[in-house]
Amino acid sequence: MKRIYSVLVENRSGVLCKVAGLFSRRCFNIDSLAVGETDDPEVSCMTIVSSGDERTIEQIEKQLNKKLDVIKVKTFDENKSISRELMLIKIKYNRNNRRDIMENCDIMKAQIVDMSKNMMIIQICDVPERIQLFIKMLQSISIVEVARTGTLALSKCIDF
């Protein structure tokens, strides 16, 4: 069972270390972690994806709420939230596979953002499952390097 936690924290040094320490001390796994400043420079938002059984998921939320630097913890149900991940992938290409790469980019709505004589960097922003699918589509080509942001999420807009 996976859960997405959006954790608002005070934007101070050491806070990330404390939160990561909470996970490691209790042997909870972090599947994905993304941290960034919010519209308020004194507050950061950590988006943490973790997995475990029902008890583990509940424990993570309780432990996060106990931390002094934590302002608010929200959990997201995958059906009631929008999540995205950004990936940059550098690949080697040649004349024979360039057309296939471009077709894969069109299908997956990815963009070529840099290119040289035999390498290109492709950017894709999508749900983690489609990012993984895109990597599989490109595995027959020589992947040089991959950088992923981790999952970001917000609850869906609800009209009353």
CYANA upper distance limits for C-alpha pairs under 8 A (distance plus 0.5 A):
  1 MET  CA     51 SER  CA      5.87
  1 MET  CA     52 GLY  CA      5.96
  1 MET  CA     53 ASP  CA      6.48
  1 MET  CA     54 GLU  CA      7.90
  2 LYS  CA     49 VAL  CA      7.40
  2 LYS  CA     50 SER  CA      6.21
  2 LYS  CA     51 SER  CA      4.73
  2 LYS  CA     52 GLY  CA      7.15
  3 ARG  CA     49 VAL  CA      6.24
  3 ARG  CA     50 SER  CA      6.09
  3 ARG  CA     51 SER  CA      6.63
  3 ARG  CA     57 ILE  CA      7.53
  3 ARG  CA     75 THR  CA      7.45
  3 ARG  CA     76 PHE  CA      7.22
  3 ARG  CA     77 ASP  CA      7.54
  3 ARG  CA     78 GLU  CA      8.34
  4 ILE  CA     47 THR  CA      7.42
  4 ILE  CA     48 ILE  CA      6.29
  4 ILE  CA     49 VAL  CA      5.06
  4 ILE  CA     50 SER  CA      7.16
  4 ILE  CA     75 THR  CA      6.16
  4 ILE  CA     76 PHE  CA      5.74
  4 ILE  CA     77 ASP  CA      7.77
  4 ILE  CA     78 GLU  CA      8.31
  4 ILE  CA    153 ALA  CA      8.15
  5 TYR  CA     46 MET  CA      8.31
  5 TYR  CA     47 THR  CA      6.16
  5 TYR  CA     48 ILE  CA      5.60
  5 TYR  CA     49 VAL  CA      6.79
  5 TYR  CA     61 GLU  CA      8.36
  5 TYR  CA     73 VAL  CA      7.22
  5 TYR  CA     74 LYS  CA      6.19
  5 TYR  CA     75 THR  CA      5.02
  5 TYR  CA     76 PHE  CA      6.84
  6 SER  CA     45 CYS  CA      7.14
  6 SER  CA     46 MET  CA      6.30
  6 SER  CA     47 THR  CA      5.15
  6 SER  CA     48 ILE  CA      7.03
  6 SER  CA     73 VAL  CA      6.31
  6 SER  CA     74 LYS  CA      5.56
  6 SER  CA     75 THR  CA      6.67
  6 SER  CA     76 PHE  CA      8.12
  6 SER  CA    153 ALA  CA      8.00
  7 VAL  CA     45 CYS  CA      6.08
  7 VAL  CA     46 MET  CA      5.49
  7 VAL  CA     47 THR  CA      6.80
  7 VAL  CA     48 ILE  CA      8.24
  7 VAL  CA     70 VAL  CA      7.40
  7 VAL  CA     71 ILE  CA      7.99
  7 VAL  CA     72 LYS  CA      6.35
  7 VAL  CA     73 VAL  CA      5.06
  7 VAL  CA     74 LYS  CA      6.89
  8 LEU  CA     43 VAL  CA      7.13
  8 LEU  CA     44 SER  CA      6.30
  8 LEU  CA     45 CYS  CA      5.10
  8 LEU  CA     46 MET  CA      6.89
  8 LEU  CA     70 VAL  CA      6.55
  8 LEU  CA     71 ILE  CA      5.81
  8 LEU  CA     72 LYS  CA      5.65
  8 LEU  CA     73 VAL  CA      6.92
  9 VAL  CA     15 VAL  CA      8.02
  9 VAL  CA     43 VAL  CA      6.22
  9 VAL  CA     44 SER  CA      5.87
  9 VAL  CA     45 CYS  CA      6.74
  9 VAL  CA     46 MET  CA      7.92
  9 VAL  CA     69 ASP  CA      6.07
  9 VAL  CA     70 VAL  CA      4.91
  9 VAL  CA     71 ILE  CA      5.72
  9 VAL  CA     72 LYS  CA      7.69
 10 GLU  CA     15 VAL  CA      7.95
 10 GLU  CA     42 GLU  CA      6.59
 10 GLU  CA     43 VAL  CA      5.29
 10 GLU  CA     44 SER  CA      6.70
 10 GLU  CA     69 ASP  CA      5.97
 10 GLU  CA     70 VAL  CA      7.07
 10 GLU  CA     71 ILE  CA      7.43
 11 ASN  CA     15 VAL  CA      7.99
 11 ASN  CA     37 GLU  CA      7.84
 11 ASN  CA     41 PRO  CA      7.68
 11 ASN  CA     42 GLU  CA      5.50
 11 ASN  CA     43 VAL  CA      5.24
 11 ASN  CA     44 SER  CA      5.71
 12 ARG  CA     42 GLU  CA      8.30
 14 GLY  CA     18 LYS  CA      6.79
 15 VAL  CA     19 VAL  CA      6.83
 15 VAL  CA     69 ASP  CA      7.15
 16 LEU  CA     20 ALA  CA      6.56
 17 CYS  CA     21 GLY  CA      6.38
 18 LYS  CA     22 LEU  CA      6.78
 19 VAL  CA     23 PHE  CA      7.21
 19 VAL  CA     64 LEU  CA      7.92
 19 VAL  CA     67 LYS  CA      8.47
 20 ALA  CA     24 SER  CA      6.83
 21 GLY  CA     25 ARG  CA      6.40
 22 LEU  CA     26 ARG  CA      6.94
 22 LEU  CA     63 GLN  CA      8.07
 22 LEU  CA     64 LEU  CA      8.40
 23 PHE  CA     27 CYS  CA      6.47
 23 PHE  CA     28 PHE  CA      5.33
 23 PHE  CA     29 ASN  CA      7.15
 23 PHE  CA     30 ILE  CA      7.84
 23 PHE  CA     60 ILE  CA      8.32
 24 SER  CA     28 PHE  CA      6.61
 24 SER  CA     29 ASN  CA      7.99
 28 PHE  CA     50 SER  CA      8.08
 28 PHE  CA     51 SER  CA      8.47
 28 PHE  CA     52 GLY  CA      8.31
 28 PHE  CA     56 THR  CA      8.11
 28 PHE  CA     60 ILE  CA      8.29
 29 ASN  CA     50 SER  CA      6.39
 29 ASN  CA     51 SER  CA      7.16
 29 ASN  CA     52 GLY  CA      8.48
 30 ILE  CA     48 ILE  CA      7.31
 30 ILE  CA     49 VAL  CA      6.56
 30 ILE  CA     50 SER  CA      5.34
 30 ILE  CA     51 SER  CA      7.96
 31 ASP  CA     48 ILE  CA      8.03
 31 ASP  CA     49 VAL  CA      5.80
 31 ASP  CA     50 SER  CA      5.67
 31 ASP  CA     51 SER  CA      7.62
 32 SER  CA     47 THR  CA      8.31
 32 SER  CA     48 ILE  CA      6.18
 32 SER  CA     49 VAL  CA      5.42
 32 SER  CA     50 SER  CA      7.54
 32 SER  CA    150 GLY  CA      5.54
 32 SER  CA    151 THR  CA      6.70
 33 LEU  CA     46 MET  CA      7.45
 33 LEU  CA     47 THR  CA      6.24
 33 LEU  CA     48 ILE  CA      5.17
 33 LEU  CA     49 VAL  CA      7.01
 33 LEU  CA    149 THR  CA      8.48
 33 LEU  CA    150 GLY  CA      6.06
 33 LEU  CA    151 THR  CA      7.41
 34 ALA  CA     46 MET  CA      6.21
 34 ALA  CA     47 THR  CA      5.72
 34 ALA  CA     48 ILE  CA      7.17
 34 ALA  CA    149 THR  CA      6.94
 34 ALA  CA    150 GLY  CA      5.96
 34 ALA  CA    151 THR  CA      7.05
 34 ALA  CA    152 LEU  CA      7.26
 35 VAL  CA     44 SER  CA      7.32
 35 VAL  CA     45 CYS  CA      6.19
 35 VAL  CA     46 MET  CA      4.91
 35 VAL  CA     47 THR  CA      6.87
 36 GLY  CA     44 SER  CA      5.92
 36 GLY  CA     45 CYS  CA      6.09
 36 GLY  CA     46 MET  CA      7.24
 37 GLU  CA     41 PRO  CA      6.50
 37 GLU  CA     42 GLU  CA      8.26
 37 GLU  CA     43 VAL  CA      6.61
 37 GLU  CA     44 SER  CA      4.66
 37 GLU  CA     45 CYS  CA      6.70
 38 THR  CA     43 VAL  CA      6.40
 38 THR  CA     44 SER  CA      5.81
 38 THR  CA     45 CYS  CA      6.77
 39 ASP  CA     43 VAL  CA      8.41
 40 ASP  CA     44 SER  CA      8.38
 47 THR  CA    151 THR  CA      7.34
 47 THR  CA    152 LEU  CA      6.40
 47 THR  CA    153 ALA  CA      7.55
 48 ILE  CA    151 THR  CA      8.08
 49 VAL  CA    151 THR  CA      7.70
 50 SER  CA     57 ILE  CA      8.32
 51 SER  CA     56 THR  CA      8.49
 51 SER  CA     57 ILE  CA      7.56
 52 GLY  CA     56 THR  CA      5.99
 52 GLY  CA     57 ILE  CA      6.56
 53 ASP  CA     57 ILE  CA      6.78
 54 GLU  CA     58 GLU  CA      6.81
 55 ARG  CA     59 GLN  CA      6.63
 56 THR  CA     60 ILE  CA      6.68
 57 ILE  CA     61 GLU  CA      7.12
 58 GLU  CA     62 LYS  CA      6.81
 59 GLN  CA     63 GLN  CA      6.50
 60 ILE  CA     64 LEU  CA      6.58
 61 GLU  CA     65 ASN  CA      6.76
 61 GLU  CA     73 VAL  CA      7.71
 61 GLU  CA     75 THR  CA      8.43
 62 LYS  CA     66 LYS  CA      7.06
 63 GLN  CA     67 LYS  CA      7.42
 64 LEU  CA     70 VAL  CA      7.52
 64 LEU  CA     73 VAL  CA      7.64
 65 ASN  CA     70 VAL  CA      7.00
 65 ASN  CA     72 LYS  CA      7.59
 65 ASN  CA     73 VAL  CA      6.94
 66 LYS  CA     70 VAL  CA      8.15
 76 PHE  CA     80 LYS  CA      7.38
 76 PHE  CA     81 SER  CA      6.61
 76 PHE  CA    153 ALA  CA      8.34
 76 PHE  CA    154 LEU  CA      8.20
 76 PHE  CA    155 SER  CA      7.16
 77 ASP  CA     81 SER  CA      6.74
 78 GLU  CA     82 ILE  CA      7.96
 78 GLU  CA     83 SER  CA      8.48
 80 LYS  CA    155 SER  CA      6.49
 80 LYS  CA    156 LYS  CA      6.20
 81 SER  CA    153 ALA  CA      7.07
 81 SER  CA    154 LEU  CA      6.08
 81 SER  CA    155 SER  CA      4.57
 81 SER  CA    156 LYS  CA      5.30
 82 ILE  CA    153 ALA  CA      5.99
 82 ILE  CA    154 LEU  CA      6.02
 82 ILE  CA    155 SER  CA      6.65
 82 ILE  CA    156 LYS  CA      6.54
 83 SER  CA    126 ASP  CA      8.41
 83 SER  CA    127 VAL  CA      6.57
 83 SER  CA    151 THR  CA      6.87
 83 SER  CA    152 LEU  CA      5.94
 83 SER  CA    153 ALA  CA      4.66
 83 SER  CA    154 LEU  CA      7.15
 84 ARG  CA    125 CYS  CA      6.89
 84 ARG  CA    126 ASP  CA      5.50
 84 ARG  CA    127 VAL  CA      5.17
 84 ARG  CA    128 PRO  CA      7.26
 84 ARG  CA    151 THR  CA      6.13
 84 ARG  CA    152 LEU  CA      5.92
 84 ARG  CA    153 ALA  CA      7.01
 85 GLU  CA    125 CYS  CA      6.04
 85 GLU  CA    126 ASP  CA      6.06
 85 GLU  CA    127 VAL  CA      6.38
 85 GLU  CA    128 PRO  CA      6.46
 85 GLU  CA    131 ILE  CA      8.16
 85 GLU  CA    148 ARG  CA      7.59
 85 GLU  CA    149 THR  CA      6.47
 85 GLU  CA    150 GLY  CA      6.09
 85 GLU  CA    151 THR  CA      5.29
 85 GLU  CA    152 LEU  CA      6.73
 86 LEU  CA    123 GLN  CA      7.77
 86 LEU  CA    124 ILE  CA      6.34
 86 LEU  CA    125 CYS  CA      4.91
 86 LEU  CA    126 ASP  CA      7.24
 86 LEU  CA    148 ARG  CA      6.25
 86 LEU  CA    149 THR  CA      5.91
 86 LEU  CA    150 GLY  CA      7.76
 86 LEU  CA    151 THR  CA      8.50
 87 MET  CA    123 GLN  CA      6.25
 87 MET  CA    124 ILE  CA      5.94
 87 MET  CA    125 CYS  CA      6.95
 87 MET  CA    131 ILE  CA      7.82
 87 MET  CA    146 VAL  CA      7.64
 87 MET  CA    147 ALA  CA      6.13
 87 MET  CA    148 ARG  CA      4.85
 87 MET  CA    149 THR  CA      6.97
 88 LEU  CA    121 ILE  CA      7.00
 88 LEU  CA    122 ILE  CA      6.12
 88 LEU  CA    123 GLN  CA      5.16
 88 LEU  CA    124 ILE  CA      7.24
 88 LEU  CA    146 VAL  CA      6.43
 88 LEU  CA    147 ALA  CA      5.76
 88 LEU  CA    148 ARG  CA      7.02
 89 ILE  CA    121 ILE  CA      5.97
 89 ILE  CA    122 ILE  CA      5.79
 89 ILE  CA    123 GLN  CA      7.13
 89 ILE  CA    143 ILE  CA      7.85
 89 ILE  CA    144 VAL  CA      8.17
 89 ILE  CA    145 GLU  CA      6.37
 89 ILE  CA    146 VAL  CA      5.03
 89 ILE  CA    147 ALA  CA      6.95
 90 LYS  CA    119 MET  CA      7.43
 90 LYS  CA    120 MET  CA      6.13
 90 LYS  CA    121 ILE  CA      4.82
 90 LYS  CA    122 ILE  CA      6.96
 90 LYS  CA    143 ILE  CA      6.69
 90 LYS  CA    144 VAL  CA      5.90
 90 LYS  CA    145 GLU  CA      5.64
 90 LYS  CA    146 VAL  CA      6.90
 91 ILE  CA    119 MET  CA      6.09
 91 ILE  CA    120 MET  CA      6.09
 91 ILE  CA    121 ILE  CA      6.99
 91 ILE  CA    141 ILE  CA      7.59
 91 ILE  CA    142 SER  CA      6.14
 91 ILE  CA    143 ILE  CA      4.96
 91 ILE  CA    144 VAL  CA      5.68
 91 ILE  CA    145 GLU  CA      7.63
 92 LYS  CA    118 ASN  CA      6.16
 92 LYS  CA    119 MET  CA      4.90
 92 LYS  CA    120 MET  CA      7.11
 92 LYS  CA    141 ILE  CA      7.52
 92 LYS  CA    142 SER  CA      5.83
 92 LYS  CA    143 ILE  CA      7.01
 92 LYS  CA    144 VAL  CA      7.28
 93 TYR  CA     97 ASN  CA      6.81
 93 TYR  CA     98 ARG  CA      6.60
 93 TYR  CA    118 ASN  CA      5.83
 93 TYR  CA    119 MET  CA      6.22
 93 TYR  CA    120 MET  CA      7.88
 93 TYR  CA    141 ILE  CA      7.50
 93 TYR  CA    142 SER  CA      7.71
 94 ASN  CA     98 ARG  CA      6.46
 94 ASN  CA    118 ASN  CA      6.56
 95 ARG  CA     99 ARG  CA      8.38
 97 ASN  CA    101 ILE  CA      6.83
 97 ASN  CA    141 ILE  CA      8.38
 98 ARG  CA    102 MET  CA      6.80
 99 ARG  CA    103 GLU  CA      6.71
100 ASP  CA    104 ASN  CA      6.67
101 ILE  CA    105 CYS  CA      6.71
101 ILE  CA    138 LEU  CA      8.05
102 MET  CA    106 ASP  CA      6.78
103 GLU  CA    107 ILE  CA      6.71
104 ASN  CA    108 MET  CA      6.61
104 ASN  CA    134 PHE  CA      8.45
104 ASN  CA    137 MET  CA      7.98
105 CYS  CA    109 LYS  CA      6.14
105 CYS  CA    110 ALA  CA      5.12
105 CYS  CA    111 GLN  CA      6.78
105 CYS  CA    112 ILE  CA      8.23
106 ASP  CA    110 ALA  CA      6.89
106 ASP  CA    111 GLN  CA      8.40
108 MET  CA    124 ILE  CA      8.39
108 MET  CA    130 ARG  CA      8.46
108 MET  CA    134 PHE  CA      7.65
109 LYS  CA    124 ILE  CA      7.54
110 ALA  CA    122 ILE  CA      7.16
110 ALA  CA    123 GLN  CA      6.14
110 ALA  CA    124 ILE  CA      5.02
110 ALA  CA    125 CYS  CA      7.83
111 GLN  CA    122 ILE  CA      6.00
111 GLN  CA    123 GLN  CA      5.72
111 GLN  CA    124 ILE  CA      7.01
112 ILE  CA    120 MET  CA      7.38
112 ILE  CA    121 ILE  CA      6.37
112 ILE  CA    122 ILE  CA      4.84
112 ILE  CA    123 GLN  CA      6.77
113 VAL  CA    120 MET  CA      8.10
113 VAL  CA    121 ILE  CA      6.23
113 VAL  CA    122 ILE  CA      6.18
113 VAL  CA    123 GLN  CA      6.98
114 ASP  CA    120 MET  CA      6.01
114 ASP  CA    121 ILE  CA      5.56
114 ASP  CA    122 ILE  CA      7.72
115 MET  CA    119 MET  CA      6.31
115 MET  CA    120 MET  CA      4.68
115 MET  CA    121 ILE  CA      6.85
116 SER  CA    120 MET  CA      6.70
124 ILE  CA    131 ILE  CA      7.75
125 CYS  CA    131 ILE  CA      8.14
126 ASP  CA    130 ARG  CA      6.78
126 ASP  CA    131 ILE  CA      6.77
127 VAL  CA    131 ILE  CA      6.91
127 VAL  CA    151 THR  CA      8.45
128 PRO  CA    132 GLN  CA      6.73
128 PRO  CA    151 THR  CA      7.61
129 GLU  CA    133 LEU  CA      6.77
130 ARG  CA    134 PHE  CA      6.61
131 ILE  CA    135 ILE  CA      6.89
132 GLN  CA    136 LYS  CA      6.89
133 LEU  CA    137 MET  CA      6.74
134 PHE  CA    138 LEU  CA      6.87
135 ILE  CA    139 GLN  CA      6.64
136 LYS  CA    140 SER  CA      8.49
138 LEU  CA    142 SER  CA      8.24
138 LEU  CA    143 ILE  CA      7.78
139 GLN  CA    143 ILE  CA      7.12
